[in-house]
Structure formats: structure tokens, C-alpha cells
Amino acid sequence: MRIRTAGRGLVLALLALPGPLLFVAYTTGPLLSMLGLSFLGERLVRWCRAAVDLSRRLAGDWCEAPVASSYHPAPPDPQPDAEGWYRHDRMVYRTPRVPRYLQRVEWVAEDPATGRDMSWLLLNTVVGPVLGLLAVVGGQPVLRLHGRWTRSRLGPVEPRRWQLWVNGALRDLWRLALLALLAVVNSVGGVLLVVSFVLSHVAGLNLWWPRCNEGAQWLAGVGRKLAGKWSGVPVEELYQPVVEPVPTADGLYRAGRELRSSPRPALRRARYRRTMTDPATGRDLLWLLGDGPVTALLLVPVAVLSWTFLWGLWIPFWVWVGHLFAEFGSPWEQVWAPAKWLAETPLIGMPLGLLAGAGVLALAPALLRLHGRWAQLLLAPTKRAELAQRVRRLAETRADATDAEDAQLRRIERDLHDGPQARLVALGLKLSAVEQLVDRDPQRAKELLGETKADSGRTLAELRALVRGIRPPVLTERGLVDAVRAVALDLVVPIEVEADVPGRCPSAIEAAAYFATLELVTNAIKHGRAETIRVELRHADEVLRVVVTDDGVGGADPELGGGLTGIRRRIGTFDGTLHLSSPAGGPTAATMEIPCALS
């Protein structure tokens, strides 16, 4: 028994030695995949994880400390969309090699177990041999200690509440430091922007001023994004659109009240006019110039408390250093003159420093939210700008609705002309033939009457299908909920419908919501290859909310056009919105919201 325990200790000691080599291989795997050697890179990561998993198994089999493996499952291979492209993070690729590499890198990098593996490979190189050799002498108790050490580093971590609070505060403190660096960049950028504005107008190059202003818009966009992501204060980006030059009858192009001979100068003039008249331009510039002073003001209490934290904890050490310098003849007053009164009672500094450190952690989240409020104050669109944007959007959706209605009328006319109208003409000709044959050949007339009856049934079926495409009878008679349930019953894919709509929406809104839901369900089956679909219909706070979720492959993007753009236009006519969440690999969740009142 003792020999077996000693052998296990030696094996654990030897297994810890190649830790640095495995660490290098772990980090080299993604680099090899980036260079095109994805097969070798994935093999290296797989081998390193297998080596770490071996330590987990030995901790349970030999050291009486079972450790569960907690790796995230590997992402599925990229699948082509309907056009044959492979999507990843709003980008499309012709082959699956790059999307697959990016998915694998994110899979390894975002898995918390990866960080635990790497820290284990380095730390166990020092701790593992020591505990393994001690197990040769100490026996099973030391092996159990080695198992607990392995479990503490490789086991799933369930942080306590105070640990979560400290980690979150440290994260916010780090974000404040990054925002301070960004504030310096913003201040410099704001000054350069003012200088470029003056120089461009003095030199007569004012039409190139919008190009300079694009840098301010980019910095302001970064500020908006960080305010929403870090501070939890969403800030919408809203700039006035560029009014395209309008060609006139005499071949000129009008931008505002000015006429240009070619479209390019007219477009530059339109961009300049937009930049000078858009209130967001001045607000961006004001934010760039003021971000430095405001951020510095917010960081004053953090800086004071941080200095107190470091200074207070090191007071006993510096007292000892001061006495040491005094023994060698150095003047003590020059070493610790600012806190001479603490030199006689050095223990006062430690609790003071700890309190200051706790104050820094407590202030960091609040200061981060205040910085987000500051960004929201200047970078968020004004009520007037939001109203103007809403008017423009409603005008666009009204125009789209008019075009869609005109296209639908043309489609109905074409379907009637090519289908029921042609069949009715044929029915009239057959009835004329029956009228001529009824006396001469009654048998043939009887046969023609049978064919006419069958043709009339087919014509009626076509008319019903045409009416169903315009507005299904079940939608008119029973409402939106029953119409969606009827669609669910007709499809092969199982669809779960859950509804809480205590009343009827206006007829036009019901039709828009019905056809939009039908389009989403069709997309989930056709493009998403979904096996189950769930449709939720709710009405609350004067808003009809329809949520369609599926377990398909995901990757849907409304920015690429297609049916999703048509859905936005359809419900946008009624001031509705479409929110889509469709990561690669699924699931997909589409949420439509349409303001309406129930009857």
C-alpha cells in the first residue's frame, strides 16, 4: 500500500513537469489555426485539454477529490445560408474556413475553463512536484492534499456573493481607468477638430469639413457604445440624413438653395449643409472637449482614496525604512515628513488604508454610471431630433406601404387575369357548345356539362386561394390568434402557440401582424432549418407583442435585406418595430411590437 502511494506521488510529480510546454502549446494552437494550420491548432488544444483532464481523473481516482470537467461544448460547423454564403458576426464568407476558425477561437477564449487550465499548467509546475515528492514520505494524506489543490484550481468555480461584488468592482475600476485614457484622446481630438474647423474655413476648404467631422462622430460612437455596454446607460445614435442632390430640368443639381453643374460637388455641399445644421455635430464636439475635465472630476475621489489605500497599508513599512535610514544618518524628516504624526502610531495607517480600499470598490460602479449619464446628457438625441426621425420614418413607411399596396393590386389583377378569368371564359365557350349540342348530340352535351362543372369547382378553389392570400377568412372571422393557430395546424414542423390577447386589434394591424408572423415562421423552416417553433402573442400597455423563437441554425441578419426588411416595412407603417437576436448556431428570437388598442 505504501509503495503504491509512493509510486502515485512520483507519477503526479512527473506529470507536473511538462506544464510550461503544455502552456505554450495551449497558446500556440489558435495562432497555428490563424496561419491556416487549423487541423494542427485544434489538435494541440485537444491534447492540452486531454492532459489537464488526466489530472482531473487522477485527482478523483488516486487523491479522493473528484473534479468535474466543465468545458463548453464545441460550436457546430458553419452552415451556408440560402445564397451559399457563410455568416459570422455581420460578415459573410465564401468558404467556411474563416468562420469556423473564428468560432473555435471564441469557443476557446471565452470558456472560463481555459483560464483555469492555463493557470493550473503554470502553478502546478511548482506545487505539483513538491506535493508529489512529499506524498512519497507522507502517504495518502498528502495525496488527498494534492487532490484538494487540483480541485481548487481546475474545479468549477462558484464564487460567493462578496467575491462577485469585489470582481465586479475591480472590473468597473479597470473600466474607469480605460475611460480616463479615452477622455485624454477625446480632449485632444476635440482640440484638433476645432483647429481643423477654423483652418478649413479660413483656407476656403469648408466643403472638406465633414471629412474632419467623421473622426468626431467615430469617437462619439465609441462613447455611446461604452456608455451602454459598461455603464448600463443606453445612448442612441441619431444624425440627420444627407439630403441627396436633386437633378433639375436644365441638367443642374440642387443642394439646398444652391445649384451645381455635377452631382459630386452638390453631394459635398449637401454633406457640409448636414454637418453644419445637425445639432448632434455641436453636441459631439462639446462632449469631446468636456469629457476630459468631467472624467477627471469623477476620478478625484477614486484617486484620493487609492492613494490613501496604498499609503496607509505601507505606513508600517515606511516607518521601519525611516528608522533604518536614521541609523545610517539619513534625515528622517525628509523620508516621512508628510505623515510624521503617524510615525509614532503606525498601526493607524492599516485600517485607514483598508477603509479607503473598500471605498474605492464601493464608488467605482456609481462613478461608472455617472460617466454614462454624462455621455447620455450630450450624446443622446434630443426630443426634437427623435420626433423628426419618427416623422421621416413614418413618411418612408407610408411610401413603402403605398408601393406595397400598388404591387399587391397588380398581383391580384395578374392572378385574376391568368387564372379565374381565363377559366370563366373557357366555361362560357363550353356552355355555348352545350347549347348547340343539346339537340343534335345529347350525350356529348352531357359530357361537356360534367367538364364545365369540374372547371367551375377548380375556378372556385382558385378564387378561394386568391382571397386567402389577400386576407384569410379565419383572420376576418376569428382574429389574429386563431389565424396563427390555423397556420400552426397546417405545417409539418411542430409549432407551439401561446396567446394572451383579450380582444381584437384593428383590421389592418391584424393583417400586418399575421403576414409578418407567417414570414418569420416560413424563414425559420426554410432558412433556419428549425425543428420546433414557438409563437407568443401578448397585448400589454397598448402594445401588441409577437415573439417567434426557433431552434434553427441562426445567422439571420435584417441588414442584408430580404424578407426581414419587408417585415420591418410592413409593421413600420403602424410605427411598429422588429428586434432580432440570431447568433450563429441559434437559437433565433424575433420580437415584433406594434402600438395598438384592443376592441
N, C-alpha and C positions, 0 to 999 in steps of 0.2 A: 504493500500500500504506500509506504513512504517512498519507495523507488519510483512508483508510478507518478506520485505527486511531484517529485523532483524532476522527472522527465517532462511533465507538463509545464513546469516552471521554465525549464530550459527552452522548450518549444515556443512558449509565449515570448521569452526574451529574444529569441532569434527572429520571430515574426515581426517584432517591433523595429528591427534594424533597417530594413529597406523602406521605411516610412518616407524619408525625403525623396527617394527615387519615385515612389508612387505619387507623391505630391506633385512632382514635376510632370509626370505622365498625365495626371489628372488635369493640370492646367494646359498641357500641350495638346490634348485631344481636340478641343474646339478650334485651336489655331490650325491644326492639320486639316480639319474639315473646311475651314475658310480657304485654305490653299488648294482645295479640290480633292484632297485625300479623305473624303468623308468616311469611307469604309474603315480606314485605319484609325481615324479620330474616334469614331464610335466604339471600335474595338478597345481602344485604350481606356475610355471612360467605363466601359463594361467590365474590363479586367480589374480596374481600380476598385470599382464598387463590389466586385466579387471578393476581392481581398479584404475589404472592410467588412463585408457580410460574414466572411470566415471568422473574423474576430468576434462578431456578434454571436455566432453559433457556439464558438468555444467558450464564450462567457457564460452561456447557458448550460452547456454540456459539462464543462470542467469546473467552472467557478461558481456555480449555483446562483447565477444572476442573469436570467434570460433577458435578452434585449430584442425588441421587435424591430424589424426593418420597416422604414417609413418613407420610402421613395415614392414620389409622384408617378403615376402611370405614364408611359411614353405616349406622346401625341400621335394621332393617326396620320398616315401619309396624306399629303395634299391631293385633293381631287379636282379635276378640271371643271370649270363652270360650263354653261350652255354654249359659250363661244369657244371653248377649248383652252382658255387661259387659267393659270393657277394664281390664286389670290393670297396675299398676306399683308396685313396692316396697310390697307388702302393702296396697295401696289399690285400690279398684275405681271406675271412672268409667263414666258412661252413654255418653259420646261419646269418640272417640279424640283429641280436640284437646289436652287436658291431658297425657295420657300421651305423645303424640307430642312435645309441647313439652319435657317433662322428659327424654325420651330424647335429643333433639337437644342440649339444654343439657349433659347429662352427656357426650355424644359430643364436643362441642367443648371442654368444660372439662377432661376427663380425658385428652385427647390431648396427649402431650408436644410434638408439632409446633406446637400453638397457642402455647405459651410461647415457642418459638424464633421463630415468626413475629412475635410482638409485640415481642420484644427486637430483632429484626432491623429492624423498621419504625422504631423509635426510634433505634437506634445508627447505622443506615445513613444516616440524615438528616445525620449529622455526617461519617462516614467516607466514604460513597459519593461526595459531590461532590468531596471532596479527592482521592481516588484517580482519579476520572473526569477531573478537570482535569489532574492530573499525567500521565495517560495521553496527553493531547494532546501533551505535550512528551517524555515518556519512552518512549512507544510500547508495543509488545507486552509487554515485561517488567512494566510497571506494570499492564497489563490482567490478566496472569497473577496478580499480587499481589491484584488486586481479586477474581479468581475464588477464590483460596485464602481470602480473607476471607469471601466469601459461603459457601463450603463449610464453614468453621469455625463459622458461625452457623446455617446452615439445613440442613446435612447431618445424617444420622442419627448420634446420639451413642453411642459405645461406650466408656463410662467404664472406666478402668483399675481395678485392684484397690484401689490406695491411694485413688483418688477415691471408690470405693464406700464404703470404710471411713470416710473423712472425712465424706462426705454422711450416712451412717448415724449417725455420732457426733453431728454437728450436729443431725440430726433428733431424736435422743434427748435432747440438751441442751435443745432447744426444748420437748420434751415435759416434761422435768423442771421447766422454768420454769412451764409451764401447771399442772402438778401442784402446784407451790408456791402458785400463786394459788388453786387449788381447795382446798388444805389450809386456807387462811385462811377461805374460805367454809364449809368443813366445821366448823372450830372455832367460828365464830360461830353456825352452825346448831345445833351441839351445845349450846352455852350457852343459846340461845333455847329449845331443846327441854327442857332441864332446868327452866328458868324456867316454861315453859308447863305442864309436868307438875306442878310444885308449886302454881302458881296455880289450875289446873283442879281439883285435888283439895281445895285449901283452900276454893275457892268452891263446891264441890259440883257442879261440871260435869265430873266424871270420865268420864262416858259420851262426852264430846266429845274425850277424849284421843286416841282412834285417828285422828281427823282431823288432829290436830297431828303424829302419828307418821308420817303419809303423806309428809311432807316429808323425814323421816329416811330412809324407805325409798327415796325417789327419789334422794337424794344417795348412799346406799349403792349403789343400782343403777348410778349413773354411775361410782362407784369400781370396781365389778365389771367393767363394760364396758371401762373404760380399762385395768384390770389385764390383761384378756385380749387387748385389741387392741394396746396399746402395750408392755406388759411381757412378753407371751408367757406369762402365768400365768393360765389359765382359772379363773374363780371362778363356781361355780354359785349361782343364786339359789333359795332354798328357804325358804318361810314356811309355817306351819301354815295349813290351810284354815279358813275360817269355818264353824262348825257351825250350819247353818240351824235356826231355832226349830222345835220340834216341836209341832203342834197336839194338844191333849188332847181327851178326850171331852166335857168341860164347856165347850168353847169358848175356853179359855185357851191361851197359847203358852208352852212351856217352853224356857228358855235356861239350860243347866246345871241348877242346882237351884232356879232362880227361875222364877216364873210371872208372865206379863204378860197384860194384857187385850187387847192388839192386837199385830200382828206387827212393827210398826215399832220400838217400844221394846224388844221382845225381840231384834230384829236388832241394835240398837245395843248391847244388853247382851252379845250373842254376840261382836260385834266387839271390845268392850272386854276381854272374857274372853280372846279370842285374843291380843290385843296384850299383855296382862299375863302370860300364861303361855307365850308363844312365846319360846324362848331367843334367837332371832335379833333380837328387839327390843333386848335389852340389849347384844348384840354390836354392832349397828349404832350405838347411842349411844356405846359405848366407842370404836368406831373413829372416829366423828366428833370426839370430844374428844381422842383421841390422834393423829389424823392430822397436826395442825399441828406438835406437838413432834417426832414421828418424822420427818416430811419435813424439818423444819429441821435435825435432826441429820444426816440423809443429805446435805443440801446444804452442810454446813460445809466438807468438803474441796473441793467444787466452788467455793465462794465464795473460799476461801483461795487456791486455785490460779488462779482467774480474776483475782483482784486482783494476784497475783504476775505473771501474764501481762501484764496492762495496765501495771502499774507498772514491770516490768522492761524492756519494749520502749520505754517512754517515758523511761527514765533519761537517755540521752544528750541528748534534747531538753530535759528539765528542768534538766540541768546547764548547758546553754547559756543557758536562760532565767534560771537563777540568777546566772550570771556577768553577764548583761545587766542584771539588776536591781541587782547590786552596783555596776556602773558608774554607775548613776543614784542611788546612795546608799541603796538598799533593803537591809535586813539579810538576808544570805544564809542565816543560820541559821533564820529564820522561813519561808523558802521551801522548804528541803530539809533540815530538821533531822532527820527520821526516818532518812535514809539519807546522812548526812554522810560516812560511811566509803566510800560508793560514788561520791562526787563526784570523788574523785581517780582512780578507775578506772572510768569509766562503761561500758566495754565488758563488764563482768561482768554487767550487767543484761540484755543482749540474749539471750545463751544461756540465762540463768536464766528469762527470760520465755518463750522458745520451749519449754523443757522443761516449764514449768508449763502452757502451752497444750496440749502433747501429753498431759500427764497428765489434763487436763480431758476431752479427747476419749476417752482410754482408760477413764476412770472412768464416763462418762455411761451407757453401756449396762449396766454392772454395777449402778450405783445405781438405774437404772430397773427392773431385775429385782428388786432388793432391795425396792423400793417395792411391786412386785407381790406379792412374798412376804408383805410386811406386810399388804396388803389380804387376801390369801388366809388369813392366820392368823386374822383375826377375822370376815371376811365369808363365808368358805366354810362350808357346813353341816357340823355335827358328824356323827360316825358314827352317833350315836343318832338324829339327825334324818333322816339318809339311810335308816336302817333303818325308821323309822316311815313315811317316804314310800313306801318299797318295799312295806311291808305294806299301806298304803292303796291303792296302785296295783294290787297283786295282788288285793285284795278287789274293787276295781272291775272288773278284767278278768275275775275269776271270775263276777261277777254278769252282766257283758256276755256271757260265754260261755254261761251258763245261759239267758239270754234268746235268744241266737242259736240255741242248740240247740232251744229250745222253738219258735221261729219256723220252723226247718228241719223239725221234726217236723210242724207244722201244714201247711207247704207240701207235704211228701210225702203227707200224708193227703189234701189237696185234689187234688193231681195224680193220686193213685191213684183217688180217687172220681170225678173228672171224666174221666179217660182210660181206663186199663186196666179199671177196674171196670165202667164203662158198656159197654165193648166186650165184656167177658166175659158180661154179662147179655144183650147182643144175640146173642152166639154161642149161648147156651143156648136162646133163643127160636127161632133158626133151626134148631138141631138138633131141637127139638120139632116144628117144621113139617116137617122132613125125615122124621121118624118117622111123621107122619101121611100124607105124600105118597108114601112109598116103594112102597106097594101100588097106589094109585089112579093116580098120575102119576109114574112113574119118571124121566121126562125132566126134569120140574120139580124133583124131589128132587135129581137130579144137578147141576142148575144151582145150587141152594141150597148144596149141599156145596162147589162151587167158590167161591162167595162166602164161605162160612164159612172155607175155607182161606185166602183172601186176607185176611179180617179177622183171623184168628189171626196171620198174619205181621205185620200192622200193629200188633197188640197187643204182640207180642214186641219190635218195634222201639221202641215207646213205653216198654216196661219197661226195655230196654237204655239208652235215653236218660235215663230217670229214675235208673237205677243209676249211669250215668256222671256225672250231676250230683251224686250223693251222694259217690261215690268212684270215679274211673275205674279200670277193671280194669288198665290198664297201670301205674297207680301202685301198685296192690297187688302186681302180679306182678313188675314190673321196677324200681320205685323212682322217686325224685324226678327224677333226671337224665333217664332215658328218657321219663318223662311230659312233662317240659318240652320235650324234643326232638320228641315226638309233636305237641305243640301248635305248635311252630315249623313242622313239615311241613304242617300243616293250614291255615295262614294264608297270605294272598297277599303280605303285606309280608315282605321277607327278614329273617330273624332268625338271628343267629349265637349259638350256644350253646357256651360253654366251661366245662368242669366238671373239678373235682378233688375228688371226694367218695369216698374209698376205703372204702365201706361203706354201710349203711342206717341212716337216722335212725329214731327211734321213729315208729310209725304215725301218731299224732296230729300230731306235728310235721311229718312229710312232707305230710300233708293240708293243714295250715295254710300251709306254705311254698308248696305247689303252687297253691292257690287265690289266695294273695296275689300270687304271680308272674303268674298269669293275669290278675288285676285290673290290675296295673301295665302289662302288655303291652296289654291292651284300652284302658286310658286313653291310652297313647302313640299308639295308632292312631286312636282315636275323637276325643279332645280335642286331643292334641298334633300330629296330622296328620304323624306320623313316617313317613319313607321307609325308614329302616334302624333296627334294634333289635339290641342286644347284651345277652345274659344271661350272667352269670358266677356259677357256683356253686363255693364253696370251703368246706372244713372245716379249721379250724386252731385250736389252743388251746381245744378243746372248744366251739367256736362255729361254727354254720352261717351262712355269709355269702352272701347273694344280692344281686348288683348288677345293676340293669336300667338301661341307658343308651339314649337315643334322640336323634335329630337333629331333633326337632319344634320347635314354636314356644315351648315352655316356658311359664312363668307359673303352674305348679301350686302350690297352697298348701294344706297339710293343715289349716290353721286354719279354712278356710272350710267344712269338713265334706265330706260325700260319700264316695266310695269310699276315699280315703286314710285317713279316720278309721276306716272299717271295717277296713282293713288293720292299723292300729295296734292296734285292739281285738282282732283275730284273733290276731296274734302276741304281743300283750301278755299273753295268757293263759298263755304259756310264758315270760314275762319277756323277751320279745323287744323290739327297738327298730327304729324306722324313721327314717332320716336322708334328707332330700330336699334336693337342690340343683337349682333350676329357675328360672334368671333369665329375664327376658323376652327372647324371641328364641332361647332354647335355648342349649346342649343341656340335657337333663334327666337327672339321675343319682339313682336311688333305691337306698339301701343298707339291706337288712334283716339283722339279726343276731339269731340265736336260740341261746341256750345249749343244747347237747345233746351226747350221746355217741353214737358210731357203734357198731353191732353188726357 
